Amino acid sequence: MSAAAGAPGPFPWGEALHAGLCLLRLPPAVFWAMTPREFFAATGGLKPRGAAPARGDLDALMREFPDRKG
């Protein structure tokens, strides 16, 4: 039987293990004890998704905090 159109695929275990054990360097016991919500938050799923700064605001920040002196 095939999956219904739009149905989610299998859970991406390879990517989850890589993110938790390699990128976040969690001990295995901590990784396996996490809830899906905790894992989502730890991998950046809850970061704010604000708009990019306006060009004028970016220019003002660049003047105030230049990359190099001079």
RADA-V200660 format. One record per residue. N is the residue number from 1. RES is the residue in one small letter. SS is DSSP state (helix for helix, strand for strand, loop for the rest). OMEGA is omega in degrees with one decimal (999 if undefined). Layout:
BEGIN
n->N res->RES ss->SS omega->OMEGA
n->N res->RES ss->SS omega->OMEGA
END
This chain:
BEGIN
n->1 res->m ss->loop omega->-179.4
n->2 res->s ss->loop omega->179.2
n->3 res->a ss->loop omega->178.1
n->4 res->a ss->loop omega->179.1
n->5 res->a ss->loop omega->179.4
n->6 res->g ss->loop omega->179.0
n->7 res->a ss->loop omega->-180.0
n->8 res->p ss->loop omega->178.1
n->9 res->g ss->loop omega->179.6
n->10 res->p ss->loop omega->179.7
n->11 res->f ss->loop omega->-177.7
n->12 res->p ss->loop omega->-176.0
n->13 res->w ss->helix omega->-179.3
n->14 res->g ss->helix omega->-179.8
n->15 res->e ss->helix omega->180.0
n->16 res->a ss->helix omega->178.4
n->17 res->l ss->helix omega->179.3
n->18 res->h ss->helix omega->-179.4
n->19 res->a ss->helix omega->-175.9
n->20 res->g ss->helix omega->-174.0
n->21 res->l ss->helix omega->-176.9
n->22 res->c ss->helix omega->-176.3
n->23 res->l ss->helix omega->179.6
n->24 res->l ss->loop omega->180.0
n->25 res->r ss->loop omega->177.4
n->26 res->l ss->loop omega->170.9
n->27 res->p ss->loop omega->-178.4
n->28 res->p ss->helix omega->-179.1
n->29 res->a ss->helix omega->179.3
n->30 res->v ss->helix omega->179.2
n->31 res->f ss->helix omega->-175.6
n->32 res->w ss->helix omega->178.9
n->33 res->a ss->helix omega->-177.9
n->34 res->m ss->loop omega->171.4
n->35 res->t ss->loop omega->175.9
n->36 res->p ss->helix omega->179.1
n->37 res->r ss->helix omega->177.7
n->38 res->e ss->helix omega->178.6
n->39 res->f ss->helix omega->178.2
n->40 res->f ss->helix omega->179.5
n->41 res->a ss->helix omega->-177.7
n->42 res->a ss->helix omega->-179.7
n->43 res->t ss->loop omega->174.3
n->44 res->g ss->loop omega->-178.0
n->45 res->g ss->loop omega->-178.8
n->46 res->l ss->loop omega->-179.6
n->47 res->k ss->loop omega->-179.8
n->48 res->p ss->loop omega->178.2
n->49 res->r ss->loop omega->-178.8
n->50 res->g ss->loop omega->178.1
n->51 res->a ss->loop omega->175.9
n->52 res->a ss->loop omega->179.3
n->53 res->p ss->loop omega->175.9
n->54 res->a ss->loop omega->-176.5
n->55 res->r ss->helix omega->179.5
n->56 res->g ss->helix omega->178.0
n->57 res->d ss->helix omega->178.5
n->58 res->l ss->helix omega->177.6
n->59 res->d ss->helix omega->179.0
n->60 res->a ss->helix omega->177.3
n->61 res->l ss->helix omega->179.6
n->62 res->m ss->helix omega->176.7
n->63 res->r ss->helix omega->-177.2
n->64 res->e ss->helix omega->-177.6
n->65 res->f ss->loop omega->-178.3
n->66 res->p ss->loop omega->179.7
n->67 res->d ss->loop omega->178.6
n->68 res->r ss->loop omega->-179.2
n->69 res->k ss->loop omega->175.7
n->70 res->g ss->loop omega->999
END
